[in-house]
Every structure is written in C-alpha cells, then in structure tokens.
Amino acid sequence: MMKPIKLKTKDGVEIAGDFYPVERDDAPAVVLTHMMPSNKESWRALVAKLNGTGFRCLAIDLRGHGESEGGPDGYKTFSDEDHQASINDIESAVGFFLSAGVSPEKISLVGASIGANLSLIFQSEHPEIKASVPISPGLSYYGLDTEPAAKNIRENQSVFLSAGGENDAYSSETAQKLFNLLKAKNKKIRIFQNAGHGTGIFSEEPELMDEIVSWLKQIYA
C-alpha cells in the first residue's frame, strides 16, 4: 500500500513522495524521478510492476512540481540553477532509503527526460549506485549535462537507456550518443520507432516497463 511521505533536502526544500514498501527487509529499492511537466503519479504503472516483483519504490515530485514545495507550477519560473539544484531532491530520496537501512548498492534510479539527466548525473557521482534507467535523456536540460556523466560511469555500473524514436529525435540521438560513451560492461539501449517522450512511451510501448523490471531483477537478483 502506498504511503505518502515528505522529505527535506539539504538546501531546505520540502519534497513530496509516494513510497511503496514491500515485506522483505533486504529488498532492493528504486527512486523514480518524473519528466517536466509531470509528477510522481506518472510512474504508477511501472511502480505497480516493480513493487509486485519485490522492489520497494519511491516516486518523488521534483521541487516546483506536484505536491513538493513550489508546486505544482513553480518550475515555470525556474532558472537553470534552480533546475540543477533538483539533484538534491534525488539525494534526499536516496537518503530516505539509506536511513531505512537499505545499502546503497541496492538502490537504483529511474528517470524520465530531465529526471533521466538527474538520475544519470547522480549515478555518475555515486559509484555505489549500481544501476540507472534514463528514459528520453537530453545532452543538456537546463545545464544538466549528460555527456560528462556518461563518461564518468564506471565499468561495474549499469545503465539502460531508452527513447521514443522519430517522435523524440533529440532524446533518441542523445541516448545513442550516451550509450556509445558508456564504459559500463552492462549497458542496454532501446530506441522505438514512433513512440512518445519520457513516460509517454509506456502508453505506446508498454513492453518497455516489463523490460525495465526484468533488467533490474537480473542486477539485483
């Protein structure tokens, strides 16, 4: 059963999250970060699959979105620096699991669009994070640059990139470029022919959700 939670970031912003627990104390955990404009509810279909196969999940509203501080429309007036500070929102979500006794090696990150960039950047700065799933990343969203992050991913980390294809050409080209830069031994890419952007892909290509779940299960089995 979903539990609404509130988190405080290190720069003092209150972040809202939907936490989906499981019974196993040693279960792996997933932090999910939405695209813009969107909210934590956009992950419910994927969370149902993840949670049903043993992953505890935390979907957050980024600052300026949804029920988080400044939401739901504060992001519209954000500077690049405000968007870049959203990395602290992921840090607070990861910290939620760490404070619950989850080892960092059992925490993965899933993000869409700007959430994809944030997830990959955070993973690149935290080698203990085994896996990330960036969906529709960009080379740079509001100064959140992914090329340096991709180059900094370690061989023992894992990344699963995906994008929508012709309807999402920028992200599709970005995903391929990042994939080529990754030194990770376990890396995967899925470019669809004519799907949407970010979590919009799921409505047209629902099998991507099953692929994500299967891929993460192989890593955390």
Summary of the structure (lengths in Angstrom):
residues: 221
radius of gyration: 15.6
end to end distance: 23.1
largest distance: 42.7
contacts: 842
relative contact order: 0.15
helix: 42%
strand: 24%
